[in-house]
Amino acid sequence: MAMQEQVTSGGMTVREAGKRGGDRVKAKYGAGFYEAIGRKGGQATKEKYGPAFYEEIGQKGGQKLKRKS
């Protein structure tokens, strides 16, 4: 079942507004901007949780997770 989209006061959905904002940031700063902030986030996660965290999520990557209804 699809989620109901909320319409903002400008007449577009929240999803459309988010996409337009993301597209404008990409046009202004380029794809490298996203690479840089992703790298910074990964480094911060590594420092905070350590190698064991990545080992655990790596093992989960191959498993199918069951969602609770």
PyMOL Python script that loads the backbone (N, CA, C, O; Angstrom):
from pymol import cmd

cmd.read_pdbstr("""\
ATOM      1  N   MET A   1       0.846  -1.172   0.000  1.00  0.00           N
ATOM      2  CA  MET A   1       0.000   0.000   0.000  1.00  0.00           C
ATOM      3  C   MET A   1       0.893   1.236   0.000  1.00  0.00           C
ATOM      4  O   MET A   1       1.810   1.338   0.815  1.00  0.00           O
ATOM      5  N   ALA A   2       0.633   2.168  -0.900  1.00  0.00           N
ATOM      6  CA  ALA A   2       1.428   3.387  -1.014  1.00  0.00           C
ATOM      7  C   ALA A   2       1.098   4.349   0.113  1.00  0.00           C
ATOM      8  O   ALA A   2      -0.037   4.424   0.584  1.00  0.00           O
ATOM      9  N   MET A   3       2.123   5.086   0.533  1.00  0.00           N
ATOM     10  CA  MET A   3       1.904   6.090   1.570  1.00  0.00           C
ATOM     11  C   MET A   3       1.162   7.271   0.970  1.00  0.00           C
ATOM     12  O   MET A   3       1.383   7.623  -0.189  1.00  0.00           O
ATOM     13  N   GLN A   4       0.311   7.868   1.729  1.00  0.00           N
ATOM     14  CA  GLN A   4      -0.416   9.043   1.281  1.00  0.00           C
ATOM     15  C   GLN A   4       0.540  10.227   1.309  1.00  0.00           C
ATOM     16  O   GLN A   4       1.194  10.480   2.321  1.00  0.00           O
ATOM     17  N   GLU A   5       0.619  10.956   0.191  1.00  0.00           N
ATOM     18  CA  GLU A   5       1.527  12.089   0.107  1.00  0.00           C
ATOM     19  C   GLU A   5       0.834  13.355   0.587  1.00  0.00           C
ATOM     20  O   GLU A   5      -0.317  13.619   0.243  1.00  0.00           O
ATOM     21  N   GLN A   6       1.550  14.129   1.382  1.00  0.00           N
ATOM     22  CA  GLN A   6       1.007  15.377   1.902  1.00  0.00           C
ATOM     23  C   GLN A   6       1.328  16.509   0.932  1.00  0.00           C
ATOM     24  O   GLN A   6       2.438  16.578   0.404  1.00  0.00           O
ATOM     25  N   VAL A   7       0.391  17.371   0.702  1.00  0.00           N
ATOM     26  CA  VAL A   7       0.585  18.506  -0.195  1.00  0.00           C
ATOM     27  C   VAL A   7       0.986  19.720   0.633  1.00  0.00           C
ATOM     28  O   VAL A   7       0.332  20.061   1.618  1.00  0.00           O
ATOM     29  N   THR A   8       2.069  20.363   0.215  1.00  0.00           N
ATOM     30  CA  THR A   8       2.508  21.577   0.903  1.00  0.00           C
ATOM     31  C   THR A   8       1.661  22.754   0.425  1.00  0.00           C
ATOM     32  O   THR A   8       0.855  22.604  -0.493  1.00  0.00           O
ATOM     33  N   SER A   9       1.837  23.902   1.030  1.00  0.00           N
ATOM     34  CA  SER A   9       1.042  25.079   0.664  1.00  0.00           C
ATOM     35  C   SER A   9       1.329  25.546  -0.760  1.00  0.00           C
ATOM     36  O   SER A   9       0.521  26.276  -1.334  1.00  0.00           O
ATOM     37  N   GLY A  10       2.444  25.149  -1.339  1.00  0.00           N
ATOM     38  CA  GLY A  10       2.792  25.548  -2.703  1.00  0.00           C
ATOM     39  C   GLY A  10       2.150  24.685  -3.766  1.00  0.00           C
ATOM     40  O   GLY A  10       2.369  24.916  -4.955  1.00  0.00           O
ATOM     41  N   GLY A  11       1.367  23.698  -3.376  1.00  0.00           N
ATOM     42  CA  GLY A  11       0.677  22.866  -4.334  1.00  0.00           C
ATOM     43  C   GLY A  11       1.443  21.639  -4.777  1.00  0.00           C
ATOM     44  O   GLY A  11       0.994  20.940  -5.685  1.00  0.00           O
ATOM     45  N   MET A  12       2.578  21.351  -4.172  1.00  0.00           N
ATOM     46  CA  MET A  12       3.319  20.135  -4.523  1.00  0.00           C
ATOM     47  C   MET A  12       3.425  19.253  -3.291  1.00  0.00           C
ATOM     48  O   MET A  12       3.250  19.715  -2.164  1.00  0.00           O
ATOM     49  N   THR A  13       3.711  17.986  -3.518  1.00  0.00           N
ATOM     50  CA  THR A  13       3.828  17.062  -2.397  1.00  0.00           C
ATOM     51  C   THR A  13       5.165  17.288  -1.693  1.00  0.00           C
ATOM     52  O   THR A  13       6.066  17.925  -2.239  1.00  0.00           O
ATOM     53  N   VAL A  14       5.280  16.767  -0.496  1.00  0.00           N
ATOM     54  CA  VAL A  14       6.522  16.869   0.263  1.00  0.00           C
ATOM     55  C   VAL A  14       7.638  16.158  -0.503  1.00  0.00           C
ATOM     56  O   VAL A  14       8.780  16.618  -0.530  1.00  0.00           O
ATOM     57  N   ARG A  15       7.295  15.047  -1.113  1.00  0.00           N
ATOM     58  CA  ARG A  15       8.279  14.287  -1.891  1.00  0.00           C
ATOM     59  C   ARG A  15       8.805  15.117  -3.072  1.00  0.00           C
ATOM     60  O   ARG A  15      10.011  15.165  -3.316  1.00  0.00           O
ATOM     61  N   GLU A  16       7.895  15.764  -3.795  1.00  0.00           N
ATOM     62  CA  GLU A  16       8.306  16.607  -4.925  1.00  0.00           C
ATOM     63  C   GLU A  16       9.188  17.760  -4.458  1.00  0.00           C
ATOM     64  O   GLU A  16      10.176  18.092  -5.112  1.00  0.00           O
ATOM     65  N   ALA A  17       8.836  18.366  -3.341  1.00  0.00           N
ATOM     66  CA  ALA A  17       9.624  19.478  -2.801  1.00  0.00           C
ATOM     67  C   ALA A  17      11.027  19.000  -2.421  1.00  0.00           C
ATOM     68  O   ALA A  17      12.012  19.690  -2.684  1.00  0.00           O
ATOM     69  N   GLY A  18      11.114  17.840  -1.815  1.00  0.00           N
ATOM     70  CA  GLY A  18      12.415  17.281  -1.446  1.00  0.00           C
ATOM     71  C   GLY A  18      13.271  16.984  -2.653  1.00  0.00           C
ATOM     72  O   GLY A  18      14.473  17.246  -2.651  1.00  0.00           O
ATOM     73  N   LYS A  19      12.660  16.441  -3.680  1.00  0.00           N
ATOM     74  CA  LYS A  19      13.392  16.128  -4.907  1.00  0.00           C
ATOM     75  C   LYS A  19      13.901  17.400  -5.568  1.00  0.00           C
ATOM     76  O   LYS A  19      15.049  17.461  -6.009  1.00  0.00           O
ATOM     77  N   ARG A  20      13.046  18.413  -5.638  1.00  0.00           N
ATOM     78  CA  ARG A  20      13.470  19.679  -6.249  1.00  0.00           C
ATOM     79  C   ARG A  20      14.626  20.301  -5.468  1.00  0.00           C
ATOM     80  O   ARG A  20      15.572  20.822  -6.059  1.00  0.00           O
ATOM     81  N   GLY A  21      14.545  20.245  -4.137  1.00  0.00           N
ATOM     82  CA  GLY A  21      15.624  20.780  -3.311  1.00  0.00           C
ATOM     83  C   GLY A  21      16.922  20.025  -3.524  1.00  0.00           C
ATOM     84  O   GLY A  21      17.986  20.634  -3.635  1.00  0.00           O
ATOM     85  N   GLY A  22      16.841  18.706  -3.580  1.00  0.00           N
ATOM     86  CA  GLY A  22      18.027  17.883  -3.815  1.00  0.00           C
ATOM     87  C   GLY A  22      18.640  18.134  -5.181  1.00  0.00           C
ATOM     88  O   GLY A  22      19.861  18.174  -5.326  1.00  0.00           O
ATOM     89  N   ASP A  23      17.788  18.303  -6.179  1.00  0.00           N
ATOM     90  CA  ASP A  23      18.273  18.590  -7.531  1.00  0.00           C
ATOM     91  C   ASP A  23      19.000  19.935  -7.589  1.00  0.00           C
ATOM     92  O   ASP A  23      20.006  20.078  -8.284  1.00  0.00           O
ATOM     93  N   ARG A  24      18.475  20.922  -6.849  1.00  0.00           N
ATOM     94  CA  ARG A  24      19.115  22.247  -6.843  1.00  0.00           C
ATOM     95  C   ARG A  24      20.478  22.200  -6.150  1.00  0.00           C
ATOM     96  O   ARG A  24      21.429  22.838  -6.600  1.00  0.00           O
ATOM     97  N   VAL A  25      20.566  21.443  -5.058  1.00  0.00           N
ATOM     98  CA  VAL A  25      21.858  21.312  -4.366  1.00  0.00           C
ATOM     99  C   VAL A  25      22.855  20.617  -5.282  1.00  0.00           C
ATOM    100  O   VAL A  25      24.013  21.027  -5.365  1.00  0.00           O
ATOM    101  N   LYS A  26      22.411  19.567  -5.969  1.00  0.00           N
ATOM    102  CA  LYS A  26      23.290  18.839  -6.882  1.00  0.00           C
ATOM    103  C   LYS A  26      23.776  19.751  -8.008  1.00  0.00           C
ATOM    104  O   LYS A  26      24.950  19.714  -8.378  1.00  0.00           O
ATOM    105  N   ALA A  27      22.868  20.573  -8.556  1.00  0.00           N
ATOM    106  CA  ALA A  27      23.246  21.490  -9.632  1.00  0.00           C
ATOM    107  C   ALA A  27      24.233  22.550  -9.137  1.00  0.00           C
ATOM    108  O   ALA A  27      25.137  22.950  -9.870  1.00  0.00           O
ATOM    109  N   LYS A  28      24.060  22.996  -7.912  1.00  0.00           N
ATOM    110  CA  LYS A  28      24.913  24.060  -7.377  1.00  0.00           C
ATOM    111  C   LYS A  28      26.295  23.553  -6.976  1.00  0.00           C
ATOM    112  O   LYS A  28      27.306  24.187  -7.279  1.00  0.00           O
ATOM    113  N   TYR A  29      26.337  22.386  -6.282  1.00  0.00           N
ATOM    114  CA  TYR A  29      27.593  21.904  -5.713  1.00  0.00           C
ATOM    115  C   TYR A  29      28.206  20.719  -6.443  1.00  0.00           C
ATOM    116  O   TYR A  29      29.400  20.463  -6.286  1.00  0.00           O
ATOM    117  N   GLY A  30      27.429  19.989  -7.236  1.00  0.00           N
ATOM    118  CA  GLY A  30      27.945  18.841  -7.971  1.00  0.00           C
ATOM    119  C   GLY A  30      27.876  17.552  -7.174  1.00  0.00           C
ATOM    120  O   GLY A  30      27.630  17.555  -5.968  1.00  0.00           O
ATOM    121  N   ALA A  31      28.099  16.446  -7.878  1.00  0.00           N
ATOM    122  CA  ALA A  31      28.017  15.126  -7.260  1.00  0.00           C
ATOM    123  C   ALA A  31      29.113  14.915  -6.212  1.00  0.00           C
ATOM    124  O   ALA A  31      28.922  14.163  -5.256  1.00  0.00           O
ATOM    125  N   GLY A  32      30.253  15.574  -6.390  1.00  0.00           N
ATOM    126  CA  GLY A  32      31.359  15.447  -5.438  1.00  0.00           C
ATOM    127  C   GLY A  32      30.987  15.908  -4.037  1.00  0.00           C
ATOM    128  O   GLY A  32      31.547  15.429  -3.051  1.00  0.00           O
ATOM    129  N   PHE A  33      30.050  16.829  -3.950  1.00  0.00           N
ATOM    130  CA  PHE A  33      29.573  17.327  -2.660  1.00  0.00           C
ATOM    131  C   PHE A  33      28.981  16.183  -1.844  1.00  0.00           C
ATOM    132  O   PHE A  33      29.264  16.037  -0.655  1.00  0.00           O
ATOM    133  N   TYR A  34      28.144  15.364  -2.516  1.00  0.00           N
ATOM    134  CA  TYR A  34      27.525  14.230  -1.832  1.00  0.00           C
ATOM    135  C   TYR A  34      28.564  13.183  -1.435  1.00  0.00           C
ATOM    136  O   TYR A  34      28.449  12.559  -0.381  1.00  0.00           O
ATOM    137  N   GLU A  35      29.570  12.994  -2.274  1.00  0.00           N
ATOM    138  CA  GLU A  35      30.649  12.057  -1.953  1.00  0.00           C
ATOM    139  C   GLU A  35      31.393  12.514  -0.703  1.00  0.00           C
ATOM    140  O   GLU A  35      31.701  11.710   0.177  1.00  0.00           O
ATOM    141  N   ALA A  36      31.675  13.806  -0.635  1.00  0.00           N
ATOM    142  CA  ALA A  36      32.424  14.348   0.502  1.00  0.00           C
ATOM    143  C   ALA A  36      31.647  14.222   1.806  1.00  0.00           C
ATOM    144  O   ALA A  36      32.209  13.812   2.823  1.00  0.00           O
ATOM    145  N   ILE A  37      30.357  14.570   1.789  1.00  0.00           N
ATOM    146  CA  ILE A  37      29.600  14.483   3.037  1.00  0.00           C
ATOM    147  C   ILE A  37      29.361  13.025   3.430  1.00  0.00           C
ATOM    148  O   ILE A  37      29.268  12.709   4.617  1.00  0.00           O
ATOM    149  N   GLY A  38      29.263  12.146   2.450  1.00  0.00           N
ATOM    150  CA  GLY A  38      29.135  10.716   2.748  1.00  0.00           C
ATOM    151  C   GLY A  38      30.403  10.174   3.395  1.00  0.00           C
ATOM    152  O   GLY A  38      30.343   9.373   4.328  1.00  0.00           O
ATOM    153  N   ARG A  39      31.549  10.619   2.890  1.00  0.00           N
ATOM    154  CA  ARG A  39      32.832  10.186   3.440  1.00  0.00           C
ATOM    155  C   ARG A  39      32.974  10.683   4.879  1.00  0.00           C
ATOM    156  O   ARG A  39      33.422   9.940   5.753  1.00  0.00           O
ATOM    157  N   LYS A  40      32.590  11.944   5.125  1.00  0.00           N
ATOM    158  CA  LYS A  40      32.664  12.503   6.483  1.00  0.00           C
ATOM    159  C   LYS A  40      31.767  11.739   7.442  1.00  0.00           C
ATOM    160  O   LYS A  40      32.153  11.456   8.576  1.00  0.00           O
ATOM    161  N   GLY A  41      30.564  11.406   6.978  1.00  0.00           N
ATOM    162  CA  GLY A  41      29.647  10.647   7.824  1.00  0.00           C
ATOM    163  C   GLY A  41      30.164   9.258   8.133  1.00  0.00           C
ATOM    164  O   GLY A  41      30.035   8.774   9.257  1.00  0.00           O
ATOM    165  N   GLY A  42      30.749   8.618   7.134  1.00  0.00           N
ATOM    166  CA  GLY A  42      31.331   7.288   7.340  1.00  0.00           C
ATOM    167  C   GLY A  42      32.485   7.321   8.322  1.00  0.00           C
ATOM    168  O   GLY A  42      32.618   6.433   9.164  1.00  0.00           O
ATOM    169  N   GLN A  43      33.318   8.345   8.216  1.00  0.00           N
ATOM    170  CA  GLN A  43      34.451   8.486   9.140  1.00  0.00           C
ATOM    171  C   GLN A  43      33.960   8.721  10.568  1.00  0.00           C
ATOM    172  O   GLN A  43      34.503   8.156  11.517  1.00  0.00           O
ATOM    173  N   ALA A  44      32.927   9.559  10.717  1.00  0.00           N
ATOM    174  CA  ALA A  44      32.389   9.832  12.053  1.00  0.00           C
ATOM    175  C   ALA A  44      31.779   8.572  12.661  1.00  0.00           C
ATOM    176  O   ALA A  44      31.926   8.318  13.856  1.00  0.00           O
ATOM    177  N   THR A  45      31.095   7.785  11.832  1.00  0.00           N
ATOM    178  CA  THR A  45      30.503   6.529  12.310  1.00  0.00           C
ATOM    179  C   THR A  45      31.601   5.558  12.726  1.00  0.00           C
ATOM    180  O   THR A  45      31.482   4.881  13.748  1.00  0.00           O
ATOM    181  N   LYS A  46      32.663   5.490  11.939  1.00  0.00           N
ATOM    182  CA  LYS A  46      33.786   4.607  12.248  1.00  0.00           C
ATOM    183  C   LYS A  46      34.418   4.970  13.589  1.00  0.00           C
ATOM    184  O   LYS A  46      34.733   4.097  14.397  1.00  0.00           O
ATOM    185  N   GLU A  47      34.600   6.281  13.813  1.00  0.00           N
ATOM    186  CA  GLU A  47      35.204   6.737  15.066  1.00  0.00           C
ATOM    187  C   GLU A  47      34.284   6.483  16.258  1.00  0.00           C
ATOM    188  O   GLU A  47      34.750   6.169  17.354  1.00  0.00           O
ATOM    189  N   LYS A  48      32.981   6.619  16.040  1.00  0.00           N
ATOM    190  CA  LYS A  48      32.037   6.467  17.138  1.00  0.00           C
ATOM    191  C   LYS A  48      31.810   5.004  17.521  1.00  0.00           C
ATOM    192  O   LYS A  48      31.769   4.673  18.706  1.00  0.00           O
ATOM    193  N   TYR A  49      31.660   4.111  16.507  1.00  0.00           N
ATOM    194  CA  TYR A  49      31.267   2.733  16.785  1.00  0.00           C
ATOM    195  C   TYR A  49      32.378   1.701  16.618  1.00  0.00           C
ATOM    196  O   TYR A  49      32.278   0.610  17.179  1.00  0.00           O
ATOM    197  N   GLY A  50      33.415   2.005  15.876  1.00  0.00           N
ATOM    198  CA  GLY A  50      34.536   1.106  15.703  1.00  0.00           C
ATOM    199  C   GLY A  50      34.292   0.011  14.679  1.00  0.00           C
ATOM    200  O   GLY A  50      33.202  -0.098  14.117  1.00  0.00           O
ATOM    201  N   PRO A  51      35.323  -0.803  14.441  1.00  0.00           N
ATOM    202  CA  PRO A  51      35.262  -1.843  13.416  1.00  0.00           C
ATOM    203  C   PRO A  51      34.211  -2.927  13.668  1.00  0.00           C
ATOM    204  O   PRO A  51      33.681  -3.500  12.716  1.00  0.00           O
ATOM    205  N   ALA A  52      33.909  -3.210  14.913  1.00  0.00           N
ATOM    206  CA  ALA A  52      32.930  -4.258  15.229  1.00  0.00           C
ATOM    207  C   ALA A  52      31.550  -3.907  14.679  1.00  0.00           C
ATOM    208  O   ALA A  52      30.796  -4.798  14.289  1.00  0.00           O
ATOM    209  N   PHE A  53      31.219  -2.641  14.645  1.00  0.00           N
ATOM    210  CA  PHE A  53      29.939  -2.196  14.114  1.00  0.00           C
ATOM    211  C   PHE A  53      29.821  -2.557  12.637  1.00  0.00           C
ATOM    212  O   PHE A  53      28.789  -3.069  12.203  1.00  0.00           O
ATOM    213  N   TYR A  54      30.872  -2.293  11.866  1.00  0.00           N
ATOM    214  CA  TYR A  54      30.848  -2.602  10.439  1.00  0.00           C
ATOM    215  C   TYR A  54      30.809  -4.109  10.201  1.00  0.00           C
ATOM    216  O   TYR A  54      30.178  -4.577   9.253  1.00  0.00           O
ATOM    217  N   GLU A  55      31.476  -4.856  11.052  1.00  0.00           N
ATOM    218  CA  GLU A  55      31.440  -6.314  10.946  1.00  0.00           C
ATOM    219  C   GLU A  55      30.009  -6.824  11.146  1.00  0.00           C
ATOM    220  O   GLU A  55      29.544  -7.695  10.410  1.00  0.00           O
ATOM    221  N   GLU A  56      29.327  -6.278  12.138  1.00  0.00           N
ATOM    222  CA  GLU A  56      27.950  -6.694  12.434  1.00  0.00           C
ATOM    223  C   GLU A  56      26.994  -6.332  11.296  1.00  0.00           C
ATOM    224  O   GLU A  56      26.187  -7.164  10.882  1.00  0.00           O
ATOM    225  N   ILE A  57      27.076  -5.110  10.792  1.00  0.00           N
ATOM    226  CA  ILE A  57      26.150  -4.728   9.719  1.00  0.00           C
ATOM    227  C   ILE A  57      26.505  -5.428   8.414  1.00  0.00           C
ATOM    228  O   ILE A  57      25.634  -5.648   7.572  1.00  0.00           O
ATOM    229  N   GLY A  58      27.766  -5.777   8.238  1.00  0.00           N
ATOM    230  CA  GLY A  58      28.176  -6.535   7.055  1.00  0.00           C
ATOM    231  C   GLY A  58      27.553  -7.919   7.045  1.00  0.00           C
ATOM    232  O   GLY A  58      27.149  -8.413   5.992  1.00  0.00           O
ATOM    233  N   GLN A  59      27.472  -8.540   8.199  1.00  0.00           N
ATOM    234  CA  GLN A  59      26.852  -9.859   8.302  1.00  0.00           C
ATOM    235  C   GLN A  59      25.353  -9.763   8.059  1.00  0.00           C
ATOM    236  O   GLN A  59      24.773 -10.661   7.448  1.00  0.00           O
ATOM    237  N   LYS A  60      24.718  -8.702   8.519  1.00  0.00           N
ATOM    238  CA  LYS A  60      23.283  -8.514   8.312  1.00  0.00           C
ATOM    239  C   LYS A  60      22.954  -8.243   6.852  1.00  0.00           C
ATOM    240  O   LYS A  60      21.838  -8.512   6.406  1.00  0.00           O
ATOM    241  N   GLY A  61      23.908  -7.719   6.110  1.00  0.00           N
ATOM    242  CA  GLY A  61      23.663  -7.381   4.714  1.00  0.00           C
ATOM    243  C   GLY A  61      23.229  -8.553   3.879  1.00  0.00           C
ATOM    244  O   GLY A  61      22.482  -8.377   2.916  1.00  0.00           O
ATOM    245  N   GLY A  62      23.673  -9.748   4.218  1.00  0.00           N
ATOM    246  CA  GLY A  62      23.321 -10.933   3.449  1.00  0.00           C
ATOM    247  C   GLY A  62      22.061 -11.627   3.957  1.00  0.00           C
ATOM    248  O   GLY A  62      21.616 -12.606   3.357  1.00  0.00           O
ATOM    249  N   GLN A  63      21.492 -11.147   5.030  1.00  0.00           N
ATOM    250  CA  GLN A  63      20.315 -11.780   5.611  1.00  0.00           C
ATOM    251  C   GLN A  63      19.061 -11.011   5.245  1.00  0.00           C
ATOM    252  O   GLN A  63      19.082  -9.786   5.123  1.00  0.00           O
ATOM    253  N   LYS A  64      17.965 -11.741   5.069  1.00  0.00           N
ATOM    254  CA  LYS A  64      16.687 -11.100   4.837  1.00  0.00           C
ATOM    255  C   LYS A  64      16.087 -10.783   6.194  1.00  0.00           C
ATOM    256  O   LYS A  64      15.957 -11.665   7.042  1.00  0.00           O
ATOM    257  N   LEU A  65      15.725  -9.534   6.399  1.00  0.00           N
ATOM    258  CA  LEU A  65      15.149  -9.113   7.673  1.00  0.00           C
ATOM    259  C   LEU A  65      13.626  -9.150   7.574  1.00  0.00           C
ATOM    260  O   LEU A  65      13.052  -8.761   6.558  1.00  0.00           O
ATOM    261  N   LYS A  66      12.993  -9.612   8.617  1.00  0.00           N
ATOM    262  CA  LYS A  66      11.540  -9.653   8.663  1.00  0.00           C
ATOM    263  C   LYS A  66      11.029  -8.359   9.268  1.00  0.00           C
ATOM    264  O   LYS A  66      11.521  -7.909  10.303  1.00  0.00           O
ATOM    265  N   ARG A  67      10.041  -7.767   8.619  1.00  0.00           N
ATOM    266  CA  ARG A  67       9.434  -6.553   9.150  1.00  0.00           C
ATOM    267  C   ARG A  67       8.262  -6.911  10.028  1.00  0.00           C
ATOM    268  O   ARG A  67       7.510  -7.844   9.745  1.00  0.00           O
ATOM    269  N   LYS A  68       8.117  -6.149  11.107  1.00  0.00           N
ATOM    270  CA  LYS A  68       6.968  -6.332  11.980  1.00  0.00           C
ATOM    271  C   LYS A  68       5.790  -5.578  11.405  1.00  0.00           C
ATOM    272  O   LYS A  68       5.929  -4.423  11.001  1.00  0.00           O
ATOM    273  N   SER A  69       4.648  -6.206  11.364  1.00  0.00           N
ATOM    274  CA  SER A  69       3.460  -5.556  10.790  1.00  0.00           C
ATOM    275  C   SER A  69       2.786  -4.670  11.790  1.00  0.00           C
ATOM    276  O   SER A  69       1.772  -4.046  11.478  1.00  0.00           O
TER     277      SER A  69
END
""", "prot")
cmd.dss("prot")
cmd.show_as("cartoon", "prot")
cmd.util.cbc("prot")
cmd.orient("prot")
